[in-house]
């Protein structure tokens, strides 16, 4: 599965394996498609390395940081989605792209082009697996700081993902410290606008 040299030159080019900027993440995306073809049910990809300067954590310079990491990932992730669709795998594969927070709309101070963590307004995207594409759900205020329209808690997002996987988040529990716990805690509402099919 990890021998991507078995792929055609056109496929390796599509994933960016011939470009120094995209080769690392492109290889990960191509291996992901090959794993899915073999029936692997869950694949997690990481963008960024172990050092702070290798991650999306743009405290010191958000512009150059995000330009670099977007450049590393944009072409390969587009190739993965295109390839999954072309091979008939996208309908049964849920692709989730996101992190644990966004960035503040303001810099960290005078002469500091970096931006701090922002848990109050940020984006994630979904593709395939029963998702209605081509839409934006929600919006932030005019500064881009707080979510103000179609707000969703992370538990709502988790409930929606579980629903797309055919699992009822209210029924899925695990035993911990003497109690049955839910992955979504005591909350979690489905984000119905996400679904490509009628909810119910």
C-alpha positions as CSV (number, residue, x, y, z in Angstrom):
1,X,0.0,0.0,0.0
2,X,2.8,2.4,0.8
3,X,4.6,1.8,-2.5
4,X,3.3,4.8,-4.4
5,X,5.8,4.1,-7.2
6,X,3.1,1.6,-8.4
7,X,1.0,4.6,-9.3
8,X,1.1,6.2,-12.8
9,X,3.3,9.3,-13.3
10,X,0.1,11.3,-13.9
11,X,-1.4,10.3,-10.5
12,X,1.9,11.1,-8.7
13,X,2.0,14.5,-10.5
14,X,-1.7,15.2,-9.5
15,X,-0.8,14.6,-5.8
16,X,2.2,16.8,-6.1
17,X,4.9,14.2,-5.6
18,X,7.1,15.9,-8.1
19,X,7.1,19.2,-6.2
20,X,9.4,19.7,-3.1
21,X,6.6,21.8,-1.4
22,X,3.8,19.3,-1.7
23,X,5.7,15.9,-1.8
24,X,5.3,15.1,1.9
25,X,1.6,15.8,2.3
26,X,1.0,14.5,-1.2
27,X,2.5,11.2,-0.4
28,X,0.3,11.0,2.8
29,X,-2.8,11.8,0.7
30,X,-2.0,9.2,-1.9
31,X,-1.3,6.5,0.7
32,X,-4.6,7.5,2.3
33,X,-6.5,6.7,-1.0
34,X,-4.6,3.4,-1.3
35,X,-5.5,2.5,2.3
36,X,-9.2,3.3,1.7
37,X,-9.1,1.1,-1.5
38,X,-7.9,-1.8,0.7
39,X,-10.8,-1.4,3.1
40,X,-9.2,0.6,5.9
41,X,-12.0,2.3,7.7
42,X,-10.2,5.2,9.4
43,X,-7.2,7.2,8.3
44,X,-5.9,10.3,10.1
45,X,-3.5,12.7,8.4
46,X,-1.4,15.4,10.1
47,X,-0.3,18.6,8.4
48,X,2.8,20.0,10.1
49,X,5.6,18.6,12.2
50,X,6.6,18.3,15.8
51,X,8.3,21.7,16.1
52,X,6.3,24.9,16.6
53,X,7.7,26.4,13.4
54,X,6.5,23.3,11.4
55,X,2.9,23.7,12.5
56,X,0.0,26.0,11.6
57,X,0.5,27.8,15.0
58,X,1.1,31.3,13.5
59,X,1.9,33.2,16.6
60,X,5.0,34.9,15.2
61,X,3.9,35.4,11.6
62,X,0.5,34.1,10.5
63,X,0.8,35.3,6.9
64,X,4.0,33.5,6.0
65,X,3.0,30.5,8.2
66,X,-0.4,29.9,6.6
67,X,0.9,30.6,3.1
68,X,3.5,27.9,3.6
69,X,1.2,25.3,5.0
70,X,-1.7,26.0,2.7
71,X,0.8,25.7,-0.2
72,X,1.9,22.3,1.2
73,X,-1.6,20.9,1.5
74,X,-3.9,22.6,-1.1
75,X,-3.0,20.6,-4.1
76,X,-2.7,17.2,-2.4
77,X,-6.0,17.4,-0.6
78,X,-7.8,18.5,-3.8
79,X,-6.2,15.5,-5.5
80,X,-7.4,13.2,-2.8
81,X,-11.0,14.3,-3.1
82,X,-10.9,14.3,-6.9
83,X,-9.3,10.8,-6.9
84,X,-11.8,9.4,-4.4
85,X,-14.7,10.8,-6.5
86,X,-13.2,9.4,-9.7
87,X,-12.9,6.0,-8.2
88,X,-16.4,5.9,-6.7
89,X,-15.1,6.1,-3.1
90,X,-16.2,9.6,-2.1
91,X,-19.8,8.7,-1.4
92,X,-18.8,6.3,1.3
93,X,-15.8,8.3,2.6
94,X,-16.3,11.2,5.0
95,X,-13.4,13.7,4.7
96,X,-13.0,16.1,7.6
97,X,-10.5,19.0,7.6
98,X,-9.9,21.1,10.7
99,X,-8.0,21.9,13.8
100,X,-8.9,22.5,17.4
101,X,-9.2,26.3,17.1
102,X,-9.0,29.3,14.7
103,X,-6.9,32.5,14.8
104,X,-7.9,35.8,16.2
105,X,-8.6,38.5,13.6
106,X,-6.1,40.8,15.3
107,X,-2.3,40.6,15.7
108,X,-0.6,39.8,18.9
109,X,0.6,43.3,19.3
110,X,2.4,46.3,17.7
111,X,4.9,45.0,15.1
112,X,3.8,41.4,15.7
113,X,2.2,39.9,12.6
114,X,1.2,36.7,14.4
115,X,-2.3,35.9,15.7
116,X,-3.4,34.1,18.8
117,X,-5.7,31.1,19.3
118,X,-9.4,31.7,18.8
119,X,-11.9,29.2,20.1
120,X,-14.9,31.4,19.4
121,X,-15.1,31.5,15.6
122,X,-13.4,29.2,13.3
123,X,-14.0,26.9,10.3
124,X,-13.9,23.2,9.4
125,X,-14.9,21.6,6.2
126,X,-16.4,18.3,5.2
127,X,-16.6,16.4,1.9
128,X,-18.2,13.2,0.7
129,X,-19.9,10.6,3.0
130,X,-23.4,12.1,2.8
131,X,-22.4,15.8,3.0
132,X,-24.2,18.3,0.9
133,X,-21.3,20.2,-0.8
134,X,-20.9,23.7,-2.1
135,X,-22.3,25.5,0.9
136,X,-21.1,27.5,3.9
137,X,-22.9,27.1,7.2
138,X,-22.5,29.8,9.7
139,X,-20.7,33.2,9.9
140,X,-18.7,35.2,12.3
141,X,-19.2,38.9,13.3
142,X,-17.8,41.7,11.2
143,X,-14.4,41.3,12.9
144,X,-14.2,37.5,12.4
145,X,-13.9,36.9,16.1
146,X,-17.2,35.4,17.3
147,X,-19.5,32.9,15.6
148,X,-22.9,34.7,15.3
149,X,-24.9,32.8,12.7
150,X,-25.7,29.1,12.7
151,X,-23.4,28.6,15.7
152,X,-22.3,25.0,16.4
153,X,-20.6,23.6,19.4
154,X,-17.9,21.0,18.9
155,X,-20.4,18.5,20.4
156,X,-22.8,19.4,17.6
157,X,-20.0,18.7,15.1
158,X,-19.3,15.4,16.7
159,X,-22.9,14.4,16.8
160,X,-23.2,15.3,13.1
161,X,-20.1,13.2,12.2
162,X,-21.4,10.2,14.1
163,X,-24.8,10.5,12.3
164,X,-23.0,10.6,9.0
165,X,-21.3,7.4,10.1
166,X,-24.7,5.8,10.9
167,X,-24.3,6.2,14.7
168,X,-26.8,7.8,17.1
169,X,-24.7,10.0,19.4
170,X,-27.3,9.7,22.2
171,X,-27.1,5.9,22.1
172,X,-23.3,5.5,21.7
173,X,-21.9,5.4,25.2
174,X,-18.8,4.1,27.0
175,X,-18.4,3.1,30.7
176,X,-16.0,5.5,32.6
177,X,-15.6,6.1,36.3
178,X,-18.8,4.2,37.1
179,X,-21.1,6.0,34.6
180,X,-22.1,5.5,31.0
181,X,-20.7,8.5,29.2
182,X,-21.5,9.9,25.8
183,X,-18.9,11.1,23.3
184,X,-20.9,14.3,23.0
185,X,-21.4,14.8,26.7
186,X,-24.9,16.1,27.7
187,X,-25.3,18.1,24.5
188,X,-24.9,17.7,20.8
189,X,-27.5,18.7,18.2
190,X,-27.3,17.6,14.6
191,X,-26.3,20.2,12.1
192,X,-29.0,19.3,9.6
193,X,-27.9,21.6,6.9
194,X,-24.8,19.4,6.4
195,X,-26.7,16.4,5.1
196,X,-27.1,15.7,1.4
197,X,-30.2,13.6,2.1
198,X,-33.3,14.5,4.0
199,X,-32.8,14.2,7.7
200,X,-35.1,11.8,9.6
